[in-house]
Amino acid sequence: MKYSIKRRLQAVFLLFVVLGAVNAAIFYFYVSRIRSYQNTLNQVDKLRVLVLETNKFQNDFLTFDARSNEFMETGISRNLMQHNQHVEEIKKMLADFQQNSIFQRIGAGAEIPNVKLAYEEYSRLFLGLSDLVKQRGFKDYGLEGNMRKAIRELESKSSISKVDILMLRRHEKDFFLRKDTTYVRQLHDLADNLRTGTVTDKELLESYITDFDKIVVVDKRIGLDEASGDRGRIFALMQEINTKVTALQLQIDGTIKGLTQEAIVAMTIASILLLVTAVVFGLTFAHRFSKPIITLDEVATSVMTEGIKGQEVALDGIRSQDEIGSLARDFKLMLGQLKGQMGEIDRQNEQLKRVTEQESKRLWRSEGLTKVTDILRQSNTGLISKLNEAIFIMVRHLEAYQGAVYLLKENTEVQEMELSAHFAAKKQEIKVVRYGEGMIGEAWRKKEMMILKDIQIPEQYAKIAPGLGYATPKTLLIMPVMVEELVLGIIEIASLRDIEEHEMEFLKRSGQQLGMNLILAKVGELNRRMMTMLKQNKINFPTPEFIAGASHEE
């Protein structure tokens, strides 16, 4: 009893495997045949493309290369070489087709040799045609070159009038352009009328007429149009080859469509058989096993969608002693264990999240501080330029919108700070701040950072320009720049959002770096003054107040 389900499922599985194997075999059989036919069809398509390209190269050769100096000098041209390469490739493909059994299956085995013979005849004719084209020549080459030489001698050495010679040339060119033999007769008629001149005139005229007639004979052999001469025979052969190749395409394509229909019918029958078998066995097993399986499925679905929330209680209703009952008990045990493990995982994830967040903040703070430090350490830049770059980096790194740096003024009776650097300060900036006056003066007096929120922010900060339009800052930070207990300046940052603790820490450390840089600048200034005084023999040791009030330069 314990293994009855297992054995039945194995039998059903084996049956489905057999039916699936039959389906797969049918599918493989038809797919293999269709693929082989499709590959052959692709080859025939390629053959047809090659034939069309060969025809194009042939036409380009007759249109362009037959009039090129390169071909007349060497007998070689790009289109002729491309044409010959295609001819050889087509011959090789036709030889392969003769060995392809698919053409025998579709009843086209006898057609391939006919196509091959037709193409060999075409190749022979085109070879002769290219020789005729070179023999005919163009401009100063071949027969046309001889004819031109003769007409030039006729022009220079004969007594025939220029008008008559021009008429001869006109009939000659009309024939070359229109390939109409009427112009040949007109040229001969005019030549007959001109034979009454001197012996020299007659000889020169006969030489010209003879060369012209040779060209006419060659042009007729080549073909005065696409329907005559070798061109006509080549055109007819190309038409015949195209027709036969197209017929092969249609024949193979029809066979593929027939095989596809057979495959659809066979696969449909096999699929229906498989479906009927599945339905019969499904209904048989469903009556006995559906309820516990549905319960297991509902519990599993609930766990996946809602998490573990006591769903294992529903499994107590499955009391069967077969594999399903064993599965339900194991599943219940697994849910209990998983519930405990999930709690531990959640705790570890939360801890990892905190650690990751802290590390991210540390890296963010370190990155910004490094940028600020690098700017302040630049030795080839004035103090004010460094301050402007530093406040720019602070504002951008904090994703704030406005910032300013105030520095302690020196040599004044009243303790004051002045605006020395700023970024995006669209507000009416406070240029000078006195000790203890306003928010900045208050932060100076208390020597501690002031954080103002919303309504605490004074009116002069009421609007800043983050981009388009104006907005009221949400947070205003005013932080003294200190070294030990000495306030050297004030950093002011305005933001449209709350500033977090790690961001304030970044600002504090940036202020420390700025303070150290200010001290170094003052010490440098002090050293320069001392060196100047030393040179003047007027050195006095400075007081701490003098150090604090040393000037800063840009």
Buried (B, 14 or more C-beta within 10 A) or exposed (E): EEEEBEEBBEEBEEBBEEBEEBBEEBBEBBEEBBEBBBEBBEBBBEBBEBBBBBBBBBBBBBEEBBBBEEBBEEEEBBBBEBBBEBBEBBBEBBEEBEEBEBBEBBEBBEBBEEBBEBBBBBBEBBEBBBEBBBBBBBEEBBBBBBBBBBBEBBBEEBEBEEEBBEBBBBBBEBBBEEBEEEBBEBBBEBBEEBEEBEEEBBBBBEBBBEBBBBBBEBBBBBBBEEEBBBBBBBBBBBEBBBEBBEBBBEBBBEBBEEBEEBBEEBBEEBEEEBEEBBEEBEEEBEEEBEBBBEBBEEBEEBBEEEEBEEBBEBBEEBEBEBBBBEBBBEBBEEBEEBBEEEEEEEEEEEEEEEEEEEEEBEEBBEEBBEBBBEBBEEEEBEBBBBBBBBBBBBBBBBEBBBBBBBBBBBEEEEBBBBBBBBBBBEBEEBEEBBBEBBBBBBBBBEEEBBEBEEEEBEEEBEBBBBEEEEBEBBBBBBBBBBBEEBBBBBBBBBBBEEBEEBBBBBBBBBBBBBBBBBBEBBEBBBEEBBEEEEEEEEEEEBEEEBBBBBBBEE
